[in-house]
Amino acid sequence: MIHEKLVIPDSDPGSNPQDILLLGSQSSSRKMLLTEAEIPFVTVAHRSSELESIFSGDLAAYVVDIARHKMASLVLPRAQDSVKENIFVLTADSMVQHPPSGEFFSKPENHADAMRMLALARESEMLIMTGCCLREYVVVDGGWEMKRERVWATPTYIEFVVPKDEVDYFLRKAPAAMQSAGAGILEGFGANYLKLIRGSFSGGRGLPIFELRVALRELGFVFE
């Protein structure tokens, strides 16, 4: 585990510091979801790659394994700089799969690749699997030691239907789709093409908020 100086702010001077989640992700969608959920957080860097995990046929286990690899490579604050004796840290990873073919979708490489992905999405529903790793670390002998961990994977099935003659229009109106796995985006303008969703809406956006709040409560996270 790598460490750097990162002082977690005390939200109310003179009182016990509020719990703040350390998010090991630079995902704008995950940051937005935590902001909407009013879960205070700061981001920390990770030095992990999906290539460190091997897919064995179980998508849920795969995304959880990636989230754990991210956790192991986090740049955490130095324990001596923390205003609290414990910290809560979260990493996550989402994968999009076309179930009939088993193909995994990453971000489209170009316009033609986005068209191909959206064409496959018209044929069948897509699976979005989000794996999360949440840990509580405590100070032991001047350093961080893991006390408790919660890991889980949340599936979301969607029918995302962009008619063939509207693909160019969709990509112009929702340019963020080119930075999204499968070239789909569930919020904003993309919601116009979300025909059906089964499972966690926030999980489909990259972070299952309900399950996260449950796990945080179990670990004793103080929300306010």
C-alpha positions as CSV (number, residue, x, y, z in Angstrom):
1,M,0.0,0.0,0.0
2,I,1.4,3.4,-1.0
3,H,0.9,6.5,1.1
4,E,1.0,10.2,0.6
5,K,0.1,13.3,2.6
6,L,-3.7,13.8,2.4
7,V,-5.4,15.4,5.3
8,I,-9.0,14.4,5.6
9,P,-10.9,17.6,6.6
10,D,-12.8,18.0,9.9
11,S,-16.3,19.2,8.8
12,D,-17.1,20.7,12.2
13,P,-14.2,22.2,14.3
14,G,-14.5,21.3,17.9
15,S,-16.5,18.2,17.4
16,N,-15.7,14.6,16.3
17,P,-14.7,14.6,12.6
18,Q,-17.4,13.5,10.3
19,D,-16.8,10.2,8.5
20,I,-15.6,10.8,4.9
21,L,-15.4,8.1,2.3
22,L,-12.1,7.7,0.4
23,L,-13.0,6.9,-3.2
24,G,-10.4,5.1,-5.2
25,S,-11.8,6.2,-8.6
26,Q,-11.7,9.2,-10.9
27,S,-15.0,8.2,-12.5
28,S,-17.2,11.4,-13.0
29,S,-20.3,9.2,-12.7
30,R,-19.3,7.7,-9.4
31,K,-18.5,11.2,-8.0
32,M,-21.8,12.5,-9.2
33,L,-23.7,9.6,-7.6
34,L,-22.0,10.1,-4.2
35,T,-22.7,13.8,-4.4
36,E,-26.3,13.2,-5.2
37,A,-26.5,10.7,-2.3
38,E,-24.9,13.3,0.0
39,I,-22.2,10.9,1.1
40,P,-19.1,13.0,1.7
41,F,-16.0,11.8,-0.1
42,V,-12.5,12.6,-1.3
43,T,-10.8,10.9,-4.2
44,V,-7.5,9.0,-3.9
45,A,-5.4,7.5,-6.8
46,H,-4.9,3.9,-7.6
47,R,-2.2,2.3,-9.7
48,S,-4.0,-0.9,-10.9
49,S,-4.9,-2.3,-14.2
50,E,-7.8,-4.6,-15.2
51,L,-5.1,-6.8,-16.9
52,E,-4.1,-7.9,-13.4
53,S,-7.4,-9.9,-13.1
54,I,-8.2,-13.0,-15.1
55,F,-11.8,-13.7,-16.2
56,S,-12.8,-17.2,-15.3
57,G,-16.3,-17.2,-16.6
58,D,-17.9,-15.6,-13.5
59,L,-18.5,-11.9,-14.2
60,A,-19.5,-11.0,-10.7
61,A,-16.3,-12.5,-9.3
62,Y,-14.3,-10.8,-12.0
63,V,-15.4,-7.2,-11.2
64,V,-15.0,-7.8,-7.5
65,D,-11.5,-9.1,-8.2
66,I,-10.7,-5.9,-10.2
67,A,-12.1,-3.8,-7.4
68,R,-9.8,-5.6,-4.9
69,H,-6.8,-5.1,-7.1
70,K,-7.6,-1.4,-7.2
71,M,-7.8,-1.4,-3.4
72,A,-4.4,-3.0,-3.0
73,S,-2.8,-0.3,-5.2
74,L,-4.4,2.8,-3.6
75,V,-2.4,5.8,-2.6
76,L,-3.8,6.3,1.0
77,P,-3.1,9.2,3.3
78,R,-0.4,8.6,5.9
79,A,-1.9,7.4,9.2
80,Q,-0.1,10.1,11.1
81,D,-1.8,12.8,9.1
82,S,-5.3,11.6,9.6
83,V,-7.6,13.4,12.1
84,K,-9.3,10.0,12.8
85,E,-8.2,6.6,14.0
86,N,-10.1,4.9,11.2
87,I,-10.9,5.5,7.5
88,F,-13.4,4.0,5.1
89,V,-12.2,3.3,1.6
90,L,-14.1,2.3,-1.6
91,T,-13.1,1.0,-5.0
92,A,-15.4,-0.2,-7.8
93,D,-15.4,-1.5,-11.3
94,S,-18.1,-2.0,-13.9
95,M,-18.2,-4.2,-16.9
96,V,-20.8,-4.2,-19.7
97,Q,-21.5,-7.6,-21.4
98,H,-23.6,-8.6,-24.4
99,P,-25.1,-11.8,-23.0
100,P,-25.9,-13.6,-26.3
101,S,-22.3,-13.4,-27.5
102,G,-20.5,-13.0,-24.2
103,E,-18.6,-10.0,-25.6
104,F,-17.4,-7.4,-23.1
105,F,-17.8,-3.8,-24.1
106,S,-15.3,-1.1,-23.2
107,K,-15.3,2.5,-24.4
108,P,-15.8,2.6,-28.2
109,E,-12.6,3.1,-30.1
110,N,-14.3,5.3,-32.7
111,H,-17.6,6.2,-34.3
112,A,-17.8,3.0,-36.2
113,D,-17.2,1.0,-33.0
114,A,-19.9,2.9,-31.2
115,M,-22.4,2.2,-34.1
116,R,-21.5,-1.6,-33.8
117,M,-22.1,-1.6,-30.0
118,L,-25.4,0.2,-30.3
119,A,-26.5,-2.2,-33.0
120,L,-25.9,-5.1,-30.8
121,A,-27.7,-3.4,-27.9
122,R,-30.8,-3.1,-30.2
123,E,-30.8,-6.9,-30.5
124,S,-30.9,-7.9,-26.9
125,E,-30.6,-6.5,-23.4
126,M,-27.2,-5.7,-21.9
127,L,-25.7,-6.7,-18.6
128,I,-23.9,-4.1,-16.5
129,M,-22.1,-5.7,-13.5
130,T,-20.6,-3.5,-10.9
131,G,-18.2,-4.9,-8.3
132,C,-17.4,-3.0,-5.1
133,C,-14.8,-3.4,-2.4
134,L,-15.3,-1.4,0.8
135,R,-12.8,-1.5,3.7
136,E,-12.4,0.1,7.1
137,Y,-8.8,0.7,8.0
138,V,-7.6,1.5,11.6
139,V,-4.4,2.9,12.9
140,V,-2.1,0.1,14.3
141,D,1.5,1.0,15.2
142,G,1.5,4.2,13.2
143,G,0.1,2.6,10.0
144,W,-3.1,1.5,8.5
145,E,-4.4,-2.1,9.0
146,M,-7.6,-3.5,7.5
147,K,-10.2,-4.1,10.2
148,R,-13.3,-5.1,8.1
149,E,-14.2,-5.6,4.5
150,R,-17.4,-5.8,2.4
151,V,-17.4,-6.9,-1.2
152,W,-20.3,-7.4,-3.5
153,A,-21.4,-7.3,-7.2
154,T,-24.6,-5.8,-8.4
155,P,-26.1,-6.7,-11.7
156,T,-28.2,-4.4,-13.9
157,Y,-30.0,-5.4,-17.1
158,I,-31.0,-2.8,-19.5
159,E,-32.6,-2.5,-22.9
160,F,-31.0,0.6,-24.5
161,V,-32.4,1.1,-27.9
162,V,-31.1,3.8,-30.3
163,P,-32.7,3.5,-33.7
164,K,-30.3,3.0,-36.5
165,D,-31.2,6.3,-38.1
166,E,-30.7,8.2,-34.9
167,V,-27.3,7.0,-33.9
168,D,-25.5,10.1,-35.3
169,Y,-28.0,12.3,-33.6
170,F,-27.6,10.5,-30.3
171,L,-23.8,10.6,-30.3
172,R,-24.0,14.4,-31.1
173,K,-26.4,15.1,-28.3
174,A,-24.7,12.8,-25.8
175,P,-21.0,13.0,-26.5
176,A,-20.2,11.4,-23.1
177,A,-21.4,8.1,-24.7
178,M,-18.1,7.9,-26.5
179,Q,-16.4,7.7,-23.1
180,S,-18.9,5.1,-21.7
181,A,-18.6,1.3,-22.0
182,G,-20.9,0.1,-24.7
183,A,-21.5,3.6,-26.0
184,G,-24.6,3.9,-23.8
185,I,-25.4,6.5,-21.1
186,L,-28.4,6.1,-18.8
187,E,-28.7,9.6,-17.5
188,G,-29.3,13.0,-19.2
189,F,-30.1,12.8,-22.9
190,G,-29.3,9.1,-22.9
191,A,-32.4,8.4,-20.8
192,N,-34.5,9.0,-24.0
193,Y,-33.3,5.6,-25.2
194,L,-33.5,3.6,-22.0
195,K,-36.4,1.3,-22.7
196,L,-36.2,-1.0,-19.7
197,I,-34.0,-1.5,-16.7
198,R,-34.0,-4.4,-14.3
199,G,-31.9,-4.1,-11.2
200,S,-30.0,-1.2,-9.7
201,F,-30.2,2.1,-11.6
202,S,-27.3,3.6,-9.8
203,G,-25.4,0.4,-10.3
204,G,-25.9,0.7,-14.0
205,R,-24.3,4.1,-13.7
206,G,-21.3,2.7,-12.0
207,L,-22.0,2.6,-8.2
208,P,-24.9,0.8,-6.5
209,I,-25.8,3.4,-3.9
210,F,-28.4,1.4,-1.9
211,E,-26.0,-1.5,-1.4
212,L,-23.2,1.0,-0.5
213,R,-25.2,2.7,2.2
214,V,-26.1,-0.7,3.7
215,A,-22.5,-1.7,3.8
216,L,-21.4,1.6,5.2
217,R,-23.9,1.3,8.0
218,E,-22.7,-2.2,8.8
219,L,-19.2,-0.8,9.2
220,G,-20.3,2.0,11.4
221,F,-19.9,4.9,9.0
222,V,-21.4,8.1,10.5
223,F,-23.3,9.9,7.7
224,E,-23.9,13.2,9.7
